[in-house]
């Protein structure tokens, strides 16, 4: 998979589906991350970062708009849930189609459909005066359609990096995936913040309007970026069944790899459960101080430390195998999550969250890395979007479980859910270590 590493290209590379270039290596002020703009071009990093911002705005945007228009928190919550459900179901389909038809056409169509879906939700919500069951159903269908058609920029960007780094050392892919993990974390901090700013200062419909503009422009730009040549497995001879990764040998069949895809998907389901339950737990915890509305800001402490910790993965030694990284990071998550019930004040909670985030980012990057290893060579888009869907589905599951416990037994009881999710990640890491070792011996 990472055979015959070649030097990185010049500042403005011409993408080659074979992943080869011959320009001399130059040191960068960006350290190891300097290889990324030389591989893909600086424009890819900028476009790829901001093109994923709408995804981070849609759920909170729907929640804000529908709650404001209807005067009902329940209606807003249902709308946000419909967006999440649509995204969880639509993402794997989009990834499957991208694998079969190519990213360019699928993303262009998705950008148009998603823009129309966003516009439909805004128009339907603003024109609805009485949010009775029938009218609310129309709003929820629109919200579902908006989520279902949402372009999956993060997962599909990872597919391109996997192709561009296929004939290079594993550390190059680790660097790309650590950047992608940081980009995801930062956009999921910036997205809700942007929604809150625009909705409070101007109008509740404006965040979704901005998301629609970003989708039709930046997603389209991402779709036609020259790196899209790397996303078509049919044109790339480097997409074969061979890999020299120490955890998966060339003897592993495509069918066996497909079975083992379930491990990282389950890992992302547990990761999403951790996210959703932590956010809900924080809302309940801060409610004790009459500051529930600040939950997003306090949660950003975890998100920011997680984002920057994800960058560190680029510098981890190559001999530190993926499965060992998963286990070590999950051990740290479990230990830190066990302290969530301890703080008696907001500052103490922020300290715990900061420490917890240090282990979250590397865990996510590692699971995506393992997903790239076990994925069928012609199904990378499907697998990457399945991982993203696992996070979305897990977030809903975690929020529901933690919310039920918080309602019946208080915030301290709700902290059991993120702890359990972290423990599940540790267990899955152990299973992955055993399973992938067995594969490498077959």
C-alpha positions as CSV (number, residue, x, y, z in Angstrom):
1,X,0.0,0.0,0.0
2,X,2.8,2.4,0.8
3,X,5.5,0.9,-1.4
4,X,8.2,2.9,-3.3
5,X,8.0,6.3,-1.6
6,X,8.7,9.1,-4.0
7,X,9.6,12.7,-3.3
8,X,6.9,15.3,-3.1
9,X,6.0,17.6,-6.0
10,X,6.5,21.2,-6.5
11,X,4.4,24.1,-5.2
12,X,1.8,23.7,-8.1
13,X,1.6,19.9,-8.7
14,X,-0.1,18.3,-11.7
15,X,-2.1,15.5,-10.2
16,X,-1.2,12.0,-11.5
17,X,-3.7,9.2,-10.8
18,X,-0.6,6.9,-10.2
19,X,0.4,9.1,-7.3
20,X,4.0,9.6,-8.7
21,X,6.0,12.8,-9.0
22,X,9.7,13.5,-9.4
23,X,10.3,17.0,-8.1
24,X,13.0,17.4,-5.4
25,X,12.0,17.5,-1.7
26,X,12.2,20.9,0.0
27,X,11.9,21.7,3.6
28,X,8.9,23.7,4.7
29,X,8.1,26.0,7.5
30,X,5.0,23.9,8.1
31,X,7.1,20.9,9.1
32,X,5.7,17.6,8.0
33,X,2.5,19.3,7.0
34,X,4.4,21.1,4.2
35,X,4.1,18.0,2.1
36,X,0.3,18.5,1.8
37,X,0.2,21.7,-0.3
38,X,3.0,20.2,-2.5
39,X,0.9,17.1,-3.1
40,X,-2.5,18.6,-3.6
41,X,-1.9,22.3,-4.0
42,X,-2.7,25.0,-1.5
43,X,-6.1,25.7,-3.0
44,X,-7.2,22.1,-2.1
45,X,-6.6,22.7,1.6
46,X,-8.5,26.0,1.6
47,X,-11.5,24.8,-0.5
48,X,-11.6,21.4,1.3
49,X,-11.7,23.2,4.7
50,X,-14.5,25.7,4.0
51,X,-16.5,23.4,1.8
52,X,-17.2,21.1,4.8
53,X,-18.5,24.1,6.9
54,X,-22.1,23.8,5.7
55,X,-22.4,20.3,7.1
56,X,-21.5,21.7,10.5
57,X,-24.1,24.4,10.1
58,X,-27.1,22.5,9.0
59,X,-28.2,20.7,12.1
60,X,-27.9,23.7,14.4
61,X,-29.2,26.0,11.7
62,X,-32.4,23.8,11.3
63,X,-32.7,23.7,15.1
64,X,-32.5,27.5,15.4
65,X,-34.8,28.3,12.5
66,X,-37.6,25.9,13.3
67,X,-37.5,26.7,17.0
68,X,-37.7,30.4,16.4
69,X,-40.5,30.1,13.8
70,X,-42.6,27.6,15.7
71,X,-41.8,28.7,19.3
72,X,-41.3,25.1,20.1
73,X,-38.1,23.5,21.3
74,X,-39.6,20.1,20.5
75,X,-40.2,21.0,16.9
76,X,-36.7,22.4,16.5
77,X,-35.3,19.3,18.1
78,X,-37.3,17.1,15.7
79,X,-36.0,19.1,12.8
80,X,-32.4,18.8,13.9
81,X,-32.9,15.0,14.4
82,X,-34.3,14.8,10.9
83,X,-31.2,16.5,9.5
84,X,-29.0,14.1,11.3
85,X,-31.0,11.0,10.3
86,X,-30.9,12.1,6.7
87,X,-27.2,12.7,6.7
88,X,-26.5,9.3,8.4
89,X,-28.5,7.5,5.7
90,X,-27.5,9.6,2.7
91,X,-23.7,9.7,3.3
92,X,-23.0,6.0,2.5
93,X,-25.1,6.2,-0.6
94,X,-23.2,9.3,-1.7
95,X,-19.9,7.5,-1.0
96,X,-21.1,4.4,-2.9
97,X,-22.1,6.5,-5.9
98,X,-18.8,8.4,-5.8
99,X,-16.9,5.1,-5.9
100,X,-18.9,3.9,-8.9
101,X,-19.4,7.1,-10.9
102,X,-16.6,9.3,-9.7
103,X,-16.6,12.1,-7.2
104,X,-16.9,15.0,-9.7
105,X,-20.4,14.2,-11.0
106,X,-21.8,13.0,-7.7
107,X,-20.6,16.0,-5.8
108,X,-21.9,18.5,-8.4
109,X,-25.3,16.9,-8.3
110,X,-25.2,16.7,-4.6
111,X,-24.3,20.4,-4.3
112,X,-27.3,21.4,-6.4
113,X,-29.7,19.1,-4.6
114,X,-28.5,20.2,-1.2
115,X,-28.8,23.8,-2.1
116,X,-32.4,23.2,-3.2
117,X,-33.0,21.2,0.0
118,X,-31.8,24.1,2.2
119,X,-33.9,26.6,0.3
120,X,-37.0,24.3,0.6
121,X,-36.6,24.1,4.4
122,X,-36.2,27.8,4.7
123,X,-39.2,28.6,2.5
124,X,-41.4,26.0,4.1
125,X,-40.6,27.0,7.6
126,X,-41.0,30.7,7.0
127,X,-44.4,30.2,5.2
128,X,-45.8,27.9,7.9
129,X,-47.9,29.8,10.4
130,X,-49.4,26.9,12.3
131,X,-47.0,24.1,13.1
132,X,-49.7,21.5,13.5
133,X,-48.8,17.8,12.9
134,X,-49.3,18.1,9.1
135,X,-47.4,21.3,8.7
136,X,-44.6,20.0,10.9
137,X,-44.4,16.8,8.9
138,X,-43.6,18.9,5.8
139,X,-40.9,20.8,7.7
140,X,-39.4,17.5,8.9
141,X,-39.4,16.0,5.4
142,X,-37.6,19.1,4.1
143,X,-35.1,18.8,7.0
144,X,-34.5,15.2,6.2
145,X,-33.9,15.9,2.5
146,X,-31.5,18.7,3.4
147,X,-29.5,16.2,5.5
148,X,-29.8,13.3,3.0
149,X,-28.3,15.4,0.1
150,X,-25.5,17.0,2.1
151,X,-22.1,16.6,0.4
152,X,-19.6,14.6,2.4
153,X,-16.5,16.6,1.9
154,X,-14.4,15.3,4.8
155,X,-14.7,11.6,3.9
156,X,-14.2,12.2,0.2
157,X,-11.2,14.4,0.8
158,X,-9.7,11.5,2.8
159,X,-10.2,9.3,-0.2
160,X,-8.2,11.6,-2.4
161,X,-5.4,11.8,0.2
162,X,-5.3,8.0,0.4
163,X,-4.8,7.8,-3.4
164,X,-2.2,10.6,-3.5
165,X,-0.1,9.0,-0.7
166,X,-0.6,5.4,-1.7
167,X,3.0,5.0,-2.9
168,X,4.6,7.0,-0.1
169,X,5.6,6.2,3.5
170,X,2.7,5.7,5.9
171,X,3.7,8.9,7.7
172,X,2.6,11.0,4.8
173,X,-0.9,9.5,5.0
174,X,-0.9,10.0,8.8
175,X,0.0,13.6,8.2
176,X,-2.9,14.1,5.8
177,X,-5.4,12.3,8.0
178,X,-4.3,14.2,11.1
179,X,-4.9,17.5,9.1
180,X,-8.3,16.2,8.1
181,X,-9.2,15.4,11.7
182,X,-8.2,18.9,12.8
183,X,-10.2,20.4,9.9
184,X,-13.3,18.5,10.9
185,X,-13.0,19.5,14.6
186,X,-12.4,23.1,13.8
187,X,-15.4,23.4,11.4
188,X,-17.7,21.7,13.9
189,X,-16.7,24.5,16.3
190,X,-16.9,27.3,13.8
191,X,-20.1,26.1,12.2
192,X,-22.4,26.3,15.2
193,X,-20.7,29.5,16.3
194,X,-21.4,31.1,12.9
195,X,-25.0,30.0,13.1
196,X,-25.4,31.6,16.5
197,X,-23.8,34.8,15.4
198,X,-25.8,35.3,12.2
199,X,-29.1,34.2,13.8
200,X,-28.8,36.4,16.8
201,X,-27.5,39.5,15.1
202,X,-29.4,39.4,11.8
203,X,-32.1,36.7,11.2
204,X,-32.6,33.0,12.0
205,X,-32.9,32.0,8.4
206,X,-29.6,33.6,7.4
207,X,-27.2,30.8,8.6
208,X,-28.9,28.4,6.3
209,X,-28.9,30.8,3.4
210,X,-25.1,31.2,3.9
211,X,-24.7,27.5,4.1
212,X,-26.6,27.2,0.7
213,X,-24.2,29.7,-0.9
214,X,-21.1,27.9,0.5
215,X,-22.5,24.6,-0.8
216,X,-23.2,25.6,-4.4
217,X,-19.9,27.5,-4.7
218,X,-17.3,25.7,-2.6
219,X,-18.6,22.1,-3.0
220,X,-18.7,22.7,-6.7
221,X,-15.1,24.0,-6.6
222,X,-14.1,20.9,-4.6
223,X,-15.8,18.6,-7.1
224,X,-13.8,20.0,-10.1
225,X,-10.5,20.5,-8.3
226,X,-7.6,18.7,-10.2
227,X,-7.2,16.3,-7.2
228,X,-10.5,14.6,-8.2
229,X,-8.4,12.6,-10.7
230,X,-7.1,10.7,-7.6
231,X,-10.7,9.7,-6.5
232,X,-11.5,7.5,-9.5
233,X,-10.3,4.0,-8.5
234,X,-11.0,2.7,-12.1
235,X,-8.3,5.0,-13.5
236,X,-5.7,4.3,-10.8
237,X,-3.5,1.2,-11.2
238,X,-2.3,1.8,-7.6
239,X,-5.6,0.6,-6.3
240,X,-4.8,-3.0,-6.0
241,X,-5.1,-5.6,-3.2
242,X,-1.5,-5.4,-2.2
243,X,-0.4,-3.6,0.9
244,X,2.8,-3.7,2.9
245,X,1.1,-2.3,6.0
246,X,2.2,-4.6,8.9
247,X,-1.4,-5.0,10.1
248,X,-2.9,-6.2,6.9
249,X,-0.9,-8.4,4.5
250,X,-1.3,-8.8,0.8
251,X,-2.9,-12.2,1.5
252,X,-6.0,-10.6,3.0
253,X,-8.9,-11.1,0.6
254,X,-11.3,-8.4,-0.4
255,X,-14.1,-10.2,1.4
256,X,-12.1,-10.4,4.6
257,X,-11.3,-6.7,4.4
258,X,-15.0,-6.0,4.0
259,X,-15.8,-7.9,7.1
260,X,-13.2,-6.0,9.1
261,X,-14.6,-2.7,7.9
262,X,-17.2,-3.2,10.6
263,X,-14.6,-2.7,13.3
264,X,-13.8,1.0,12.5
265,X,-17.4,1.6,11.7
266,X,-18.3,0.4,15.2
267,X,-15.5,2.5,16.6
268,X,-17.0,5.6,15.0
269,X,-20.4,4.7,16.3
270,X,-18.9,4.6,19.8
271,X,-17.1,7.9,19.1
272,X,-20.4,9.5,18.0
273,X,-22.0,8.2,21.1
274,X,-19.3,9.8,23.1
275,X,-19.8,13.1,21.4
276,X,-23.6,13.2,21.7
277,X,-23.6,12.1,25.3
278,X,-20.9,14.5,26.3
279,X,-22.7,17.5,24.8
280,X,-26.0,16.4,26.5
281,X,-24.2,15.8,29.8
282,X,-22.6,19.3,29.6
283,X,-26.0,20.9,29.0
284,X,-27.4,19.2,32.1
285,X,-24.3,20.0,34.1
286,X,-24.3,23.7,33.2
287,X,-28.1,23.8,33.9
288,X,-27.2,23.4,37.5
289,X,-25.5,26.9,37.2
290,X,-28.3,28.4,35.1
291,X,-25.8,28.4,32.2
292,X,-27.2,25.6,29.9
293,X,-27.0,28.0,26.9
294,X,-23.2,28.1,27.3
295,X,-22.8,24.3,26.7
296,X,-21.5,24.9,23.2
297,X,-18.8,27.2,24.4
298,X,-17.7,24.9,27.2
299,X,-17.7,22.0,24.8
300,X,-15.4,23.9,22.5
301,X,-12.7,23.4,25.1
302,X,-12.7,19.7,24.2
303,X,-13.1,20.3,20.5
304,X,-10.1,22.6,20.3
305,X,-7.7,20.4,22.3
306,X,-8.9,17.5,20.2
307,X,-8.2,19.4,17.0
308,X,-4.7,20.3,17.9
309,X,-3.9,16.9,19.4
310,X,-5.0,15.4,16.0
311,X,-2.2,17.3,14.4
312,X,0.4,15.5,16.6
313,X,-0.4,12.2,14.9
314,X,1.7,13.3,12.0
315,X,4.8,13.1,14.2
316,X,4.1,9.8,15.8
317,X,6.7,7.1,14.8
318,X,5.7,4.8,12.0
319,X,6.5,1.7,14.1
320,X,3.7,2.8,16.5
321,X,1.1,0.6,14.8
322,X,-2.4,1.8,14.2
323,X,-4.1,-0.7,16.5
324,X,-1.7,0.2,19.4
325,X,-2.5,3.8,18.8
326,X,-6.2,3.1,19.1
327,X,-5.7,1.2,22.3
328,X,-3.4,3.8,23.9
329,X,-5.6,6.7,22.9
330,X,-8.8,4.9,24.1
331,X,-7.1,4.2,27.5
332,X,-6.5,7.9,27.9
333,X,-10.1,8.7,26.8
334,X,-11.5,6.2,29.3
335,X,-9.3,7.5,32.2
336,X,-10.2,11.2,31.5
337,X,-13.9,10.4,30.9
338,X,-14.0,8.8,34.3
339,X,-13.3,12.2,35.8
340,X,-16.4,13.9,34.2
341,X,-18.5,13.5,37.3
342,X,-15.9,15.0,39.6
343,X,-15.8,18.8,39.0
344,X,-18.0,20.9,41.1
345,X,-17.6,24.0,39.0
346,X,-17.4,25.2,35.4
347,X,-13.6,25.9,35.4
348,X,-12.9,22.4,36.7
349,X,-15.1,20.9,34.0
350,X,-13.2,22.8,31.3
351,X,-9.9,21.4,32.6
352,X,-11.3,17.9,32.4
353,X,-12.6,18.5,28.9
354,X,-9.3,19.9,27.8
355,X,-7.4,16.8,29.0
356,X,-10.1,14.6,27.5
357,X,-9.8,16.2,24.1
358,X,-6.1,15.4,23.9
359,X,-7.0,11.7,23.5
360,X,-10.1,12.2,21.3
361,X,-8.4,13.7,18.3
362,X,-5.7,10.9,17.9
363,X,-8.4,8.2,18.4
364,X,-10.5,9.6,15.5
365,X,-7.5,9.9,13.2
366,X,-6.4,6.4,14.0
367,X,-9.8,4.9,13.3
368,X,-9.9,6.6,10.0
369,X,-6.5,5.3,9.2
370,X,-7.5,1.7,10.0
371,X,-10.6,2.3,7.9
372,X,-8.3,3.1,5.0
373,X,-6.3,0.0,5.5
374,X,-9.2,-2.5,5.7
375,X,-11.4,-0.9,3.0
376,X,-11.8,-2.6,-0.3
377,X,-9.6,-0.7,-2.8
378,X,-12.6,0.3,-4.9
379,X,-14.8,1.1,-2.0
380,X,-12.9,3.8,-0.1
381,X,-15.6,6.4,-0.6
382,X,-18.2,4.1,0.7
383,X,-16.2,3.2,3.8
384,X,-15.1,6.7,4.6
385,X,-18.8,7.9,4.4
386,X,-19.9,4.9,6.5
387,X,-17.4,6.1,9.2
388,X,-18.9,9.6,9.1
389,X,-22.4,8.1,9.3
390,X,-21.3,6.1,12.3
391,X,-20.5,9.4,14.1
392,X,-23.8,11.0,13.2
393,X,-25.8,7.9,14.3
394,X,-23.8,7.6,17.5
395,X,-24.3,11.2,18.3
396,X,-28.0,10.8,18.2
397,X,-27.8,7.6,20.3
398,X,-25.5,9.2,22.9
399,X,-27.6,12.3,23.2
400,X,-30.8,10.2,23.7
401,X,-29.2,8.0,26.4
402,X,-27.5,10.8,28.3
403,X,-30.7,12.9,28.1
404,X,-32.8,10.1,29.6
405,X,-30.4,9.6,32.4
406,X,-30.0,13.4,33.0
407,X,-33.8,13.7,33.1
408,X,-34.3,10.9,35.7
409,X,-31.2,10.9,37.7
410,X,-29.3,14.2,37.1
411,X,-26.1,15.3,35.4
412,X,-23.8,13.0,37.3
413,X,-25.7,9.9,36.1
414,X,-25.5,11.2,32.5
415,X,-21.7,11.2,32.7
416,X,-21.8,7.4,32.7
417,X,-22.7,7.4,28.9
418,X,-19.5,9.1,27.6
419,X,-17.5,6.9,30.0
420,X,-19.2,3.8,28.6
421,X,-18.6,5.0,25.1
422,X,-14.9,5.5,25.8
423,X,-14.7,2.0,27.4
424,X,-16.4,0.6,24.3
425,X,-13.7,2.2,22.1
426,X,-11.0,0.6,24.2
427,X,-12.7,-2.8,23.8
428,X,-13.0,-2.4,20.1
429,X,-9.4,-1.3,19.9
430,X,-8.4,-4.6,21.5
431,X,-10.6,-6.6,19.2
432,X,-9.1,-4.8,16.2
433,X,-5.6,-5.5,17.4
434,X,-6.3,-9.3,17.6
435,X,-8.3,-9.4,14.4
436,X,-5.9,-7.5,12.2
437,X,-3.0,-9.5,13.7
438,X,-4.8,-12.7,12.7
439,X,-5.3,-11.3,9.2
440,X,-1.6,-10.5,8.8
441,X,-0.8,-14.1,9.6
442,X,-3.2,-15.7,7.1
